[in-house]
Amino acid sequence: MRASLKKLSPRAWLQLAGWTVFGTLGCVVVSLIVTWLMFGNASSEVFRLVLLEATIVPVLLAAPLFFYLTLKLRELAIVNHKLAVVASTDALTAVLNRGAFSARVDEALGRNRTRLVGRPMGALLVVDADHFKAVNDRFGHAEGDEALRVIVEAIRPCLRSTDMLGRLGGEEFAVFLPDATPVNAVDIAERIRRAVAEAEFLPGGSRHALTVSVGGAVFDRPVGFAELFRIADSYLYEAKDAGRNRVELAPMPPERTPGWYSGLVN
């Protein structure tokens, strides 16, 4: 318990004190009411004594009990929060794992479907490291893991505060851009591509260039994650087939025509 108390912030101490004080006062009030109902007809001297006892005993018992229970409930809440974070986070890159990412995107898309003002708008980008097997084969899986972390650290500064980043598996990542316009989506996708190409990946002390291909789907109508991902993933393959280190985006609904944006910057 001493270790837990040392970690409490001023705000936590205030909450702990508040629950202890008000919980204890509640017990005192109940005790006084019960005492009045039971001993209201007693002599004044006896009544004063039982009132004193009805006040002191709850304070002595309830105050430490409320303090202890509140502290333990806070510890439990912290543990549950940490477990929730672990369950939703990719252990290697510290971004959302596939399950958590898809669930949160579906939740956001659901809010889009029910909002009363404006049309739903946004984009999903699927980002895949190019020639990643060659990185593992040449430098080993430990350096391959480091390459994934480098890619994530390159992507993060390119995103807005409302954007979501997740690892879908292997060397594939996804970025959800709520309320992004087509221009926003293109700009962010290209920034991601350039940032990864410029990132410092130094296996064995020597720089090795990393690149990513990006496929994306932009929507302006109600849509689910599965449909959005299917289209974005198909344009990722187009970016791969076109030579990699590219961005290919298309609008919804999907048409088997070239994406309205196709670009490569050397």
N, C-alpha and C positions, 0 to 999 in steps of 0.2 A: 504494500500500500504506500509506503514511503516513496518508492520510486515513481509511482503514479502521481503522487502529490507534487513531486518536483517538476513534472512535465506539464503541469497545469498552467495555462495562460491566464492573464488577468480576467479575461472574459469568462473562461471556464470556472475560475474561482467565484466570480459573481453569480454564475448560474448555480453552482454548487451551494453557495450560501443562501441563495434565494429559495431553492427547493427545501433546504434544511429548515430555514426560518419559517416559511409559510406552512410547510408540512407539520412542524412542531406546533405552531399556533393553531392549526386546525384541530390537532389532537387535544390541545388545551381547551379549546372552545367546546368540543364534544364532551370532554371530561367535566367541565363546569356545568353544562346543561344537564347531564345525567345526575350530577351531584345535587343540583338544585331541585330536580324532580324527586329525588329520593330523600333528601334531607331538608327540604324547604320548610317543613313544620317543626324542625328541631329548634332548640334554644339558640339564641344568638351566639353564645360562646362556642357551642358545638358546631354550629353552622360555619363560623369563621375558621375553625380548625379543619373541617372537612374541605372547605374551599381552598385553604392553603395546600392541603395534601393533594387535592384535585389539580392544582396548578403545578406543584413541584414534581410530582411523580411523572406526568407526561413529558415534562421538559427533560428530566433525567433519562427517561427511556427512549422517547421519540427522537430527540435531537441527534444522538449518535447513530440511531438506526437509520434515520433519513439521510444523514451524511454518508453512511456506509453504502446504503442501497443506491443513492444517486451516483456515487463514485463508481460503483460496479456497473450500473446501467450505462454510464458514459463509456467505460472501458469496453463493454459489450458492443456498443454502437460503433466505436472505433475499429474493433476487430471485424465486425460485419462489413464496415466500409472497406477495409483493407482486403477482405475476402472477395468483395464485389469487384474491386479494382483488379485483383489478380485474375479473377475469372473472366474479365473482359479485355485483358491486356495481353498482347503478344510478348512473351518473355524475352525474346532476343532484341526487339527494336523498341519496345515500350509504347507502341501505338495500339490501337484497337485490334483485336483479333477478328477473324472472319465473322464469327457468330455475332459478336457485339456490334461490329460495323454494320452488317446487313440489318440487324434489328433496329439500330438507331436511325439508319437511313429510311427504313420502312415506316418507322414512327414519324419521322419528319415529313415523309411523303403523305402519310395519313392526315397529318395536320393540314397539309396543302389542300387535300381533297375536301376538308370540312370548313376551311376558312371562307368567310363571306365576302371579303373585299379583295379584288384583284385576281388575276389568273395565277395559277401555280407556275413557278419558273425555277430553273436550276440546271445543274449538269452533273454527270458522273464521269470521272476520268479513271481509266484503268492504266496503271503504269507498270511496265515490265522491264527488268534489267536485260540488256542485250548481251548475248554470248556469255551468260552467267556460268554455264557448265564449264567453259574454258577457264574461268577464274578459279573455280574449285579444283579443276584438274591440274592447273599450273601451280597454284599457290597453296592449295589445301583448304579444307573446310573451315578452319579457324579464320583464315584470311577472307574466305567467302562470307562468313558471318560478319566480319568487320566491314566488308563492302556493303552489305545490307544496311548496317548502321550508318555508314557514310551517306548512302542514298537517302535514308530517312532524314538525316540532319540537313541534307541539301534541300529536301522538299519543304520542310517545316517553315522556313522564312518566306516561302513563296505563297503561303496560304493566309487567308483572312481569319479573324478570330472565330467566325461562325462556321468555318469549313471543318470537315471531318477527314481524318486520315486513318486508314486501316491496312493491315497486311492480310491479303487473301490466302496466302500460302506460298511457300518457296520464295521466288524472287518477284512475286507479283503483288502490287499494292493498288489501293483504290483511294480516290479523293472525291468526296461529295461536296458540291458547291451550291448550297441553298441560295435561291434568289439570284443566281448568277445569270447575266445576259449572255448571249453568244459571244459578244466581244470580251466580256470578263473571262469566260471559259477559255477562249483562245489565248488570251494574255497569260492566264495562270498556267495553262498547259505548256506554253512555250517557255515561261520562266522556269518551270520545273525541269524541262528538258535541258535548258542551258545551264541551270545550276548544277545538275548532276554531271554534265560534261566538264564543268570547271572545278568539280570537287576534288579535294586532295585525298587520293587513295594511294597509300605508300606501302605495299607489301614488300617486306625485305628491305625497306628503306628507299626503294625506287618507285617513282610515280607510275601508276598504271591507269590509263584512261577508262572511265566508266561512262556508259551511255544508257539511256532508256528510250523505249518507244511508248507512245501514249495514244490510246484510243479513247474516244469520248462520245457521249450522247447528251444532247441538250434537249430539255423538254419545256413545253409551255402548256401542258395539259395534265390532268391527273394520270399518274403512272405508278406502277409498283417497282420495287427494287429488282425483282427477277427480270422483268422486261427491260428495264433500263440497263442492267448489267449485261444482258445478252447482246444488246446493240453496241454498247461501249466495247465489249470484248471482241465483237466481230470487226470493229474498226481498229482495234489493237492489232489484229492479225493482218489487216490491210497495211498498217504502218510497218509491220515486220516484213511483209512481202515486198514493200516498196523500197527496202534497203535499210531499215532500222534507223534509230536516232531521229525519229520523225514524230509528228503529231497528226492524227487523223480524227476529225470530229464530224458528227452528223446530227441533224435534227431528228426529233420524233414527230410522227411515227416513222419507223425505218422504211426506207426505200432502197432497193438494190441498185443504187446509183452512187457515183463517187461522192464522198463527203463534201460538204460545202466549204470545208477548210482543209487544205492539205499543204503542209509546209515543212521545210527543212532549212535550217540556218547553219551554215558552216562557220 
